[in-house]
Amino acid sequence: MFVRVKHARTSNFRVSSPHRWRRLHYNHSMPKTYSQYVCQQCGRVSARLMGRCPQCNAWNSMVEEIVAPPPTTAKGKPRGISGISTPRKLSEVDSLSEARMPLAMGEFARVLGGGIVPGSIVLIGGDPGIGKSTLMLQVALEMAGEHTVLYVSGEESERQIKMRADRLAALTPQPSLPKDGRGEEEAGGLFLVTETNLGVIFEHIASVKPELLIIDSIQTTYIPELDSSAGSVSQVRECASRLRELAKSSGTAVFLIGHVTKEGAIAGPRILEHIVDTVLYLEGDRFQTYRLLRGVKNRFGATSEVGVFEMAERGMVEVTNPSEAFLAERMVNAPGSAIAVTMEGTRPILVEIQGLTSPTAFGNPRRTANGVDMNRLLLTVAVLTRRVGVRLGEQDVFANVVGGIQVDEPAADLATAVALASSYRDQPVRADTVLIGEVGLNGELRLVGQMPARLREASKLGFKTAIVPKRLRQGEPWPDGIAVVEVRSLRDALERAMVGERGEKG
C-alpha cells in the first residue's frame, strides 16, 4: 500500500511504503480548463461554492464558470487591439486632438466634454424605466443626419423602436446604404437590428460600417464560445473587451447601455467601468420629471459634469437653466424653506431645501432624508440641538430637496440647518437670500470651494443677499451684484436669515 504525502518544506511528493521511501517529481503544470465560482453581483472569484458572497453579502449569487485558456492567434500570440503594434517614441506620436462629432443636444455634449470622440466607448447606466433607451434613440436620430448609426437592441424589436421614434415625433426619413453594397452610398442613416450574438453583430458592423454604434444592452449580449449565460461576469467582461478593441482599431464610437443593481451600481464586474472611456449615470426620481445625466468617469473631459433633462411627451427635453426650473414652484416666505447653491461638476445649481419638524407621537423620533445625506442630516440636527438651543430631541425631523436632485456636498449644511430651525420656530427665511457653507461640530461655519461661481449664479437669478462663512484669509473678491454677509457661527447665520414675527428682518 502506497500513501501520497506532501513534504512540508518542498514541493515534491514522497511515497511511503513498508519497505522504502522514494522521491517523485511533482508536476506544476496547470490543467487547460478548470472551474471557478463567480459572484454575479460584485465579481468575486472563489474556488468553491458559497451560499453568500463574503464581499457583497449577496445570497445565492455564486455561479460556476468554466475557465478556458485566453484566445490566441494562429501563431500562439495573444489577441491585441490591432493585431500589429509597434513601439514608437513619444516625440513621434501625433499630439493633435481628434475632431469630435458635434451634438445639437447641448446637455449631453456638456457631459461628454464637448461632443462624441471617434473611437471612444461610453457606458450609460440607470434604473429601469429612467429613460436610457429614449435618450440614446434621440441621439441616434440626431446623429443619423450626417453619420451612419447602427442601433443594436437585445431587448426590443425593430418595430418597437420604430413605434417609440414615432411617439417621440422625432423620426425623419433616413438615407440607407445599397443592399448589394456597391454604387454610390448616401451619407448617414440609422440602421436597426435585434441581435444578441456578438459574432453576428460584428458581421453587421462590417457590412454597415457605422460611425456610431449603440448596444442596448451589454447584459443581453453574449459570445457563443463561452459556456456561461448572457449577463454573467465572464460574458459582460469579454463582450466589453471585444467592443473596446473594435472601437480603438476602427474609430467607431460605441455606446453601451447597462443595467444597474438594487444598490444603484452598474450590474456586472467592476472591471467593466475600467474598460470603457466614459461612465455616465442617468439619475432621477421616477415620480419626478427631471433627469440628471451625471459623468463619473471621462477620459476626454471633466468628471462630475451634469446634464439636466425633463422627461416630456416628446422624450428628453434639455433644461438649459436648471436653477430656474427647480425654483419655479417655490412658495415665498414659507417657514421651513431655504435656498442652497450646490456644484454639479463645474455648474452651480440653486436648489430649494425644505425642512419640517413635528412633535413625535412615539418614543423614538423619526429622521427622514430625501435628497440629502442621512449622516449629514443627523449631524445637523445634533449641532442645532446642542450648540444653538433648537431642541429637536422630541421632534420628528424631515428634510427634502425639491425636484428629485441628490445633494451630497457639505455646502448645503447651512441651508438644511436654517430650514429646520425655520420650521421649528415657524419663522420664514428671507426670500432673497441664499445660504452657502459647511457646519462644523462646534457650530462654526466653514468655507467651501468655488464660492465666486456660486455667488454669480445666485446673482443671475435675482437673489440680493448671500450668507456665507467668514473668510479668515483674503482671497478672490466677491462678485458684484449681490450683498455677501459673512458670519462665523450657525447661531449668527440664523439671526441674519430669519424674518421677525412682525415681518422685520431679524
C-alpha positions, 0 to 999 in steps of 0.5 A: 500500500502506497500513501501520497504525502506532501513534504512540508518544506518542498514541493515534491511528493514522497511515497511511503511504503513498508519497505522504502521511501522514494522521491517523485517529481511533482508536476506544476503544470496547470490543467487547460480548463478548470472551474471557478465560482463567480459572484454575479453581483460584485465579481468575486472569484472563489474556488468553491461554492458559497451560499453568500458572497463574503464581499457583497453579502449577496445570497445565492449569487455564486455561479460556476464558470468554466475557465478556458485558456485566453484566445490566441492567434494562429501563431500562439500570440495573444489577441491585441487591439490591432493585431500589429503594434509597434513601439514608437517614441513619444516625440513621434506620436501625433499630439493633435486632438481628434475632431469630435462629432458635434451634438445639437443636444447641448446637455449631453455634449456638456457631459461628454466634454464637448461632443462624441470622440471617434473611437471612444466607448461610453457606458450609460447606466440607470434604473429601469424605466429612467429613460436610457433607451429614449435618450440614446434613440434621440441621439441616434436620430440626431446623429443619423443626419450626417453619420451612419448609426447602427442601433443594436437592441437585445431587448426590443424589436425593430418595430418597437423602436420604430413605434417609440421614434414615432411617439417621440415625433422625432423620426425623419426619413433616413438615407440607407446604404445599397443592399448589394453594397456597391454604387454610390452610398448616401451619407448617414442613416440609422440602421436597426437590428435585434441581435444578441450574438456578438459574432453576428453583430460584428458581421453587421458592423462590417457590412454597415460600417457605422460611425456610431454604434449603440448596444442596448444592452451589454447584459443581453449580449453574449459570445457563443464560445463561452459556456456561461449565460448572457449577463454573467461576469465572464460574458459582460467582461469579454463582450466589453473587451471585444467592443473596446478593441473594435472601437480603438482599431476602427474609430467607431464610437460605441455606446453601451447601455447597462443595467444597474443593481438594487444598490444603484451600481452598474450590474456586472464586474467592476472591471467593466467601468475600467474598460470603457472611456466614459461612465455616465449615470442617468439619475432621477426620481421616477415620480419626478420629471427631471433627469440628471445625466451625471459623468463619473468617469471621462477620459476626454473631459471633466468628471462630475459634469451634469446634464439636466433633462425633463422627461416630456411627451416628446422624450428628453427635453434639455433644461438649459437653466436648471436653477430656474426650473427647480425654483419655479414652484417655490412658495415665498416666505414659507417657514421651513424653506431655504435656498442652497447653491450646490456644484454639479461638476463645474455648474452651480445649481440653486436648489430649494431645501425644505425642512419640517419638524413635528412633535413625535407621537412615539418614543423614538423620533423619526429622521427622514432624508430625501435628497440629502445625506442621512449622516449629514442630516443627523449631524445637523440636527445634533449641532442645532440641538446642542450648540444653538438651543433648537431642541429637536430631541422630541421632534420628528425631523424631515428634510427634502430637496425639491425636484428629485436632485441628490445633494451630497456636498457639505455646502448645503449644511447651512441651508438644511440647518436654517430650514429646520430651525425655520420650521421649528420656530415657524419663522420664514427665511428671507426670500432673497437670500441664499445660504452657502457653507459647511457646519462644523461640530462646534457650530462654526461655519466653514468655507467651501470651494468655488464660492465666486461661481456660486455667488454669480449664479445666485446673482443671475437669478435675482437673489440680493443677499448671500450668507456665507462663512467668514473668510479668515484669509483674503482671497478672490473678491466677491462678485458684484451684484449681490450683498455677501454677509459673512458670519462665523457661527450657525447661531449668527447665520440664523439671526441674519436669515430669519424674518421677525414675527412682525415681518422685520428682518431679524 
